[in-house]
Amino acid sequence: MKQKISIRRFLLLMAAAVLISVLMTGCGEKKTEESDYYIYYMNQDMTGLEMVAYEPETEADDTEGLIEEFLDLIDEGTDRVEYQRLYPDNVELERYEYSENHLELYFNTAYSEMSVVQEALSREAVVETMLQISDIAGVSFYVDGEPLADANGDLVGVMTLESFLDNPSEALNNIQTAELTLYFASMDGTSLVRETQYVYYYSSNISTEKLVMEQLLEGPVSDDAQSAIPSDTGLISVSVMDGACMVNLDENFLVQNYDIQEDVVIYSIVNSLAELSTVDTVQIAVNGENNMVYRQDLSLQDFYTADPDLVTEQVEDVEVDQEEQSEKEGLLDTGE
């Protein structure tokens, strides 16, 4: 999903992501009141979960009744000002299915529009709440009828107590943020458009150079630019040595779109990577080979430096949530 986000909202979300490391088992305040059941809510800062003691109206042996009562409570939220509803108003639980100690929750497509932080916190809150029902041993999430995948593109699968007890915030603590200056083709294909992306992604194992290339291949978020790199191009590798960045793409890079000038294609990559302090020059290879000329004039044996003269405009700053990206690309790899 493409989405324009204000800088102010980005800063708020970024602050939440930084603070997320304070989460501990249970993710919230100490229990101030003893109870057999607790409903989990998200705090207003979106930095953790809070447990609120609750006495169900349904008998403990009525599993279906408890499921419906707890799900209704989660959907309604709470009137307490220090907590907030787990989901945005457009996120709906369409139905649930329960059998053999397994609860399946089916959400509408809007679920996938939540930020990485909110999705992870709200999912944990729901699972922790529902697993208090004695006959439920596992919970699965589905979005638009499909099993939920995490921000690495891996299926989340059945969540149990073990999913959260050891380190309930392991995934959240791996959230990284990056501010990337990327260059895409103008709509007429004759120049470059600068786009600043604030990217949420998982794992610090991915290099910034690789992140830049992955975002370039995904294309711009703005509607005022287009991808310069031919569609379906795959990134084989990217490495840096002494300021020289070597980018190895697959054969789809040679599939030409002549509506975009050849120098715009090459410098979309070069200018974007050259924004990084680690990169001075860029060389491009196709399946490991660079003894060729790209189209008419641009030798892939050369090392290129940024060309600011090709840049004609700056589009609005945008935020990119890698969970949303997962719908389109299967997400970033987490290693080199």
C-alpha positions as CSV (number, residue, x, y, z in Angstrom):
1,M,0.0,0.0,0.0
2,K,1.4,3.4,-0.9
3,Q,0.9,6.0,1.8
4,K,2.1,9.6,2.4
5,I,2.9,10.3,6.0
6,S,3.6,13.6,7.7
7,I,7.1,14.1,9.3
8,R,5.4,14.8,12.7
9,R,3.7,11.4,12.6
10,F,6.9,9.7,11.6
11,L,8.8,11.2,14.5
12,L,6.1,10.0,16.9
13,L,6.3,6.5,15.5
14,M,10.0,6.5,15.5
15,A,10.0,7.5,19.2
16,A,7.7,4.7,19.9
17,A,10.0,2.3,18.1
18,V,13.0,3.4,20.1
19,L,11.1,3.1,23.4
20,I,9.9,-0.4,22.5
21,S,13.0,-1.9,24.0
22,V,11.6,-1.3,27.5
23,L,9.1,-4.0,27.0
24,M,9.3,-6.9,29.4
25,T,7.4,-10.2,29.9
26,G,3.8,-9.2,30.3
27,C,4.6,-5.9,28.6
28,G,2.9,-3.7,31.1
29,E,2.4,-2.5,34.6
30,K,2.5,-4.8,37.6
31,K,-0.8,-6.4,38.5
32,T,-2.4,-4.1,41.0
33,E,-5.4,-6.3,41.5
34,E,-5.5,-10.1,41.7
35,S,-7.7,-11.8,39.2
36,D,-8.0,-15.0,37.2
37,Y,-8.2,-13.0,34.0
38,Y,-6.6,-9.9,32.6
39,I,-7.4,-7.9,29.4
40,Y,-4.4,-6.5,27.7
41,Y,-4.5,-3.0,26.2
42,M,-1.9,-0.8,24.5
43,N,-0.7,2.3,26.4
44,Q,-1.1,5.7,24.8
45,D,2.6,6.0,23.9
46,M,2.4,2.7,21.9
47,T,5.5,1.5,23.8
48,G,4.0,-1.4,25.7
49,L,0.9,-3.3,26.9
50,E,-1.0,-2.9,30.2
51,M,-3.0,-5.6,32.0
52,V,-6.4,-4.8,33.4
53,A,-8.0,-7.2,35.9
54,Y,-11.3,-8.5,34.6
55,E,-14.0,-10.8,36.0
56,P,-15.9,-12.5,33.1
57,E,-19.7,-12.8,33.1
58,T,-19.3,-16.2,31.3
59,E,-18.6,-19.3,33.3
60,A,-15.0,-20.6,33.1
61,D,-16.1,-23.9,31.4
62,D,-17.9,-22.1,28.6
63,T,-15.0,-21.7,26.2
64,E,-17.1,-20.3,23.3
65,G,-18.7,-17.8,25.6
66,L,-15.4,-16.6,26.9
67,I,-14.0,-16.3,23.4
68,E,-16.9,-14.1,22.4
69,E,-16.8,-12.0,25.6
70,F,-13.1,-11.4,25.4
71,L,-13.2,-10.6,21.7
72,D,-16.0,-8.1,22.3
73,L,-14.0,-6.4,25.0
74,I,-11.0,-6.1,22.7
75,D,-13.1,-4.7,19.9
76,E,-14.8,-2.2,22.2
77,G,-11.5,-1.0,23.8
78,T,-11.5,0.8,27.1
79,D,-12.7,4.1,28.5
80,R,-9.5,4.5,30.6
81,V,-7.6,7.4,29.2
82,E,-4.2,5.9,29.8
83,Y,-4.9,3.0,27.3
84,Q,-5.9,3.0,23.7
85,R,-7.8,0.6,21.5
86,L,-5.6,-2.1,19.9
87,Y,-6.7,-1.5,16.4
88,P,-7.6,1.4,14.2
89,D,-11.3,1.8,13.5
90,N,-11.1,0.3,10.0
91,V,-9.6,-3.0,11.3
92,E,-12.3,-5.6,11.8
93,L,-12.3,-9.1,13.1
94,E,-14.6,-10.7,10.5
95,R,-15.0,-14.0,12.2
96,Y,-13.3,-16.6,14.4
97,E,-13.1,-20.4,14.3
98,Y,-12.4,-22.6,17.3
99,S,-11.7,-26.3,17.4
100,E,-9.4,-28.7,19.3
101,N,-7.8,-26.1,21.5
102,H,-7.0,-23.9,18.5
103,L,-8.4,-20.4,17.9
104,E,-8.2,-18.9,14.5
105,L,-8.9,-15.1,14.1
106,Y,-9.8,-13.7,10.6
107,F,-9.2,-10.0,10.0
108,N,-10.0,-7.8,7.1
109,T,-7.4,-6.4,4.7
110,A,-7.1,-3.2,6.7
111,Y,-5.2,-5.2,9.3
112,S,-2.1,-5.1,7.0
113,E,-2.2,-1.3,7.0
114,M,-1.1,-1.0,10.6
115,S,2.5,0.1,11.4
116,V,4.9,-2.6,12.4
117,V,4.9,-1.5,16.0
118,Q,1.2,-1.3,16.4
119,E,0.6,-4.7,14.7
120,A,3.1,-6.5,16.9
121,L,1.8,-5.0,20.1
122,S,-1.8,-5.5,19.3
123,R,-1.2,-9.1,18.2
124,E,0.6,-9.9,21.4
125,A,-2.2,-8.3,23.4
126,V,-4.8,-10.5,21.7
127,V,-2.9,-13.7,22.1
128,E,-2.0,-13.1,25.7
129,T,-5.6,-12.3,26.5
130,M,-7.1,-15.3,24.6
131,L,-4.6,-17.9,26.0
132,Q,-5.9,-17.3,29.5
133,I,-8.9,-19.4,28.4
134,S,-8.0,-22.8,29.6
135,D,-9.1,-24.7,26.5
136,I,-7.1,-22.5,24.1
137,A,-3.6,-23.7,23.6
138,G,-2.8,-21.8,20.4
139,V,-4.0,-18.8,18.3
140,S,-3.5,-18.1,14.6
141,F,-4.1,-14.9,12.7
142,Y,-5.4,-14.6,9.1
143,V,-5.7,-11.4,7.0
144,D,-8.0,-11.4,4.1
145,G,-8.2,-15.1,4.4
146,E,-4.5,-15.7,4.2
147,P,-2.2,-16.7,7.1
148,L,-0.4,-13.7,8.7
149,A,3.2,-13.2,7.7
150,D,5.6,-11.2,9.9
151,A,7.7,-8.3,8.7
152,N,10.4,-10.7,7.4
153,G,7.8,-12.4,5.2
154,D,7.7,-15.5,7.3
155,L,4.4,-17.1,8.3
156,V,3.7,-16.3,12.0
157,G,1.8,-19.6,12.4
158,V,0.3,-20.8,15.7
159,M,1.1,-18.6,18.6
160,T,1.3,-20.2,22.1
161,L,2.5,-19.0,25.5
162,E,6.1,-19.9,24.5
163,S,5.8,-17.3,21.7
164,F,6.0,-14.5,24.2
165,L,7.2,-15.8,27.6
166,D,10.9,-16.0,26.8
167,N,11.2,-12.7,25.1
168,P,7.8,-11.2,24.3
169,S,9.3,-8.3,22.4
170,E,12.1,-10.0,20.5
171,A,10.7,-9.0,17.1
172,L,10.0,-5.5,18.2
173,N,13.5,-5.0,19.6
174,N,14.8,-5.9,16.1
175,I,12.9,-3.0,14.4
176,Q,15.4,-0.7,12.7
177,T,14.7,2.7,11.2
178,A,16.6,4.4,8.3
179,E,16.2,7.7,6.5
180,L,17.0,7.0,2.8
181,T,17.4,9.5,0.0
182,L,16.4,7.7,-3.2
183,Y,16.3,8.8,-6.8
184,F,13.6,7.6,-9.1
185,A,12.6,8.5,-12.7
186,S,10.4,11.4,-13.4
187,M,7.1,10.6,-15.0
188,D,8.4,11.5,-18.5
189,G,11.6,9.4,-17.9
190,T,14.0,12.3,-18.7
191,S,15.3,13.1,-15.2
192,L,15.6,12.0,-11.6
193,V,13.2,12.7,-8.8
194,R,14.5,12.8,-5.2
195,E,12.4,11.0,-2.6
196,T,13.2,10.8,1.1
197,Q,11.9,7.5,2.7
198,Y,11.7,6.8,6.4
199,V,11.9,3.0,6.4
200,Y,10.9,0.6,9.2
201,Y,12.5,-2.8,8.7
202,Y,13.5,-5.9,10.7
203,S,17.0,-7.0,11.7
204,S,20.2,-5.0,11.8
205,N,21.9,-7.7,9.7
206,I,20.9,-6.1,6.4
207,S,23.4,-3.5,5.2
208,T,22.2,0.1,4.4
209,E,23.5,-0.4,0.8
210,K,21.3,-3.4,0.4
211,L,18.4,-1.6,1.9
212,V,18.8,1.2,-0.6
213,M,18.8,-1.2,-3.5
214,E,15.8,-3.1,-2.2
215,Q,13.8,0.1,-1.9
216,L,14.9,1.2,-5.3
217,L,13.7,-2.1,-6.8
218,E,10.4,-1.7,-5.0
219,G,9.9,1.7,-6.5
220,P,8.8,5.1,-5.2
221,V,6.0,5.6,-2.7
222,S,5.1,8.9,-4.3
223,D,2.7,9.0,-7.3
224,D,4.9,11.7,-8.9
225,A,7.7,9.4,-9.8
226,Q,8.3,5.9,-11.3
227,S,10.9,3.2,-10.9
228,A,13.8,3.7,-13.2
229,I,15.1,0.2,-12.9
230,P,13.3,-2.4,-15.2
231,S,10.6,-4.3,-13.5
232,D,11.3,-7.8,-12.1
233,T,15.0,-6.9,-11.7
234,G,16.5,-9.0,-8.9
235,L,19.3,-8.0,-6.6
236,I,22.0,-10.7,-6.4
237,S,24.5,-8.9,-4.2
238,V,25.8,-5.5,-3.1
239,S,29.1,-4.9,-1.4
240,V,31.4,-1.9,-0.6
241,M,35.1,-1.8,-0.4
242,D,37.1,1.4,0.2
243,G,34.2,3.6,-1.0
244,A,33.5,1.6,-4.1
245,C,30.1,-0.1,-4.2
246,M,29.6,-3.1,-6.5
247,V,26.0,-3.9,-7.4
248,N,25.2,-7.2,-9.0
249,L,21.8,-7.5,-10.7
250,D,20.1,-10.3,-12.6
251,E,19.5,-10.4,-16.3
252,N,16.1,-8.6,-16.0
253,F,18.1,-5.4,-15.6
254,L,18.8,-5.6,-19.4
255,V,15.1,-5.7,-20.3
256,Q,14.7,-2.2,-21.7
257,N,12.0,0.4,-21.1
258,Y,13.0,3.1,-23.7
259,D,10.5,5.5,-22.2
260,I,13.2,6.1,-19.5
261,Q,16.6,7.5,-20.6
262,E,19.6,5.2,-20.1
263,D,21.4,7.7,-17.9
264,V,18.3,8.0,-15.7
265,V,18.4,4.2,-15.1
266,I,22.1,4.1,-14.2
267,Y,22.1,7.2,-12.1
268,S,19.0,6.2,-10.2
269,I,21.2,3.6,-8.7
270,V,24.4,5.6,-8.5
271,N,22.9,8.8,-7.0
272,S,20.9,6.8,-4.4
273,L,23.9,4.8,-3.2
274,A,26.2,7.8,-3.3
275,E,24.0,9.5,-0.6
276,L,25.5,7.0,1.8
277,S,28.7,8.0,3.6
278,T,30.2,4.7,2.8
279,V,29.9,5.0,-1.0
280,D,31.9,7.3,-3.3
281,T,31.6,5.4,-6.6
282,V,29.3,2.7,-8.0
283,Q,29.9,-0.1,-10.5
284,I,27.0,-2.2,-11.8
285,A,27.3,-5.9,-13.0
286,V,24.7,-8.2,-14.5
287,N,25.0,-11.8,-13.3
288,G,28.5,-11.0,-12.2
289,E,29.5,-9.7,-15.6
290,N,30.3,-6.0,-16.4
291,N,32.1,-6.3,-19.8
292,M,29.2,-4.7,-21.6
293,V,27.7,-1.4,-22.5
294,Y,24.3,-0.5,-21.2
295,R,22.2,0.4,-24.2
296,Q,24.3,2.8,-26.3
297,D,26.9,4.7,-24.3
298,L,27.2,3.6,-20.6
299,S,29.9,1.0,-20.0
300,L,29.3,-1.2,-17.0
301,Q,33.0,-1.5,-16.5
302,D,33.2,2.1,-15.3
303,F,32.8,3.3,-11.8
304,Y,30.2,6.1,-11.6
305,T,29.9,9.1,-9.3
306,A,26.7,10.9,-8.6
307,D,25.3,13.3,-11.2
308,P,23.2,16.0,-9.4
309,D,22.4,17.7,-12.7
310,L,19.9,14.9,-13.6
311,V,17.8,15.7,-10.5
312,T,14.8,18.0,-11.2
313,E,12.5,17.8,-8.2
314,Q,12.0,16.6,-4.6
315,V,8.8,14.8,-3.8
316,E,7.1,14.8,-0.5
317,D,8.8,12.9,2.3
318,V,7.2,9.5,3.0
319,E,7.3,6.7,5.5
320,V,7.6,3.1,4.4
321,D,6.4,0.4,6.7
322,Q,8.1,-2.9,5.7
323,E,5.0,-4.9,6.8
324,E,3.1,-3.1,4.0
325,Q,5.9,-3.7,1.6
326,S,5.6,-7.4,2.3
327,E,2.4,-7.6,0.4
328,K,4.2,-6.6,-2.7
329,E,7.7,-8.0,-2.5
330,G,8.0,-10.7,0.1
331,L,10.1,-8.3,2.1
332,L,13.7,-7.7,2.5
333,D,16.2,-10.5,3.2
334,T,17.8,-10.3,6.6
335,G,21.3,-11.2,5.5
336,E,23.8,-10.6,2.8
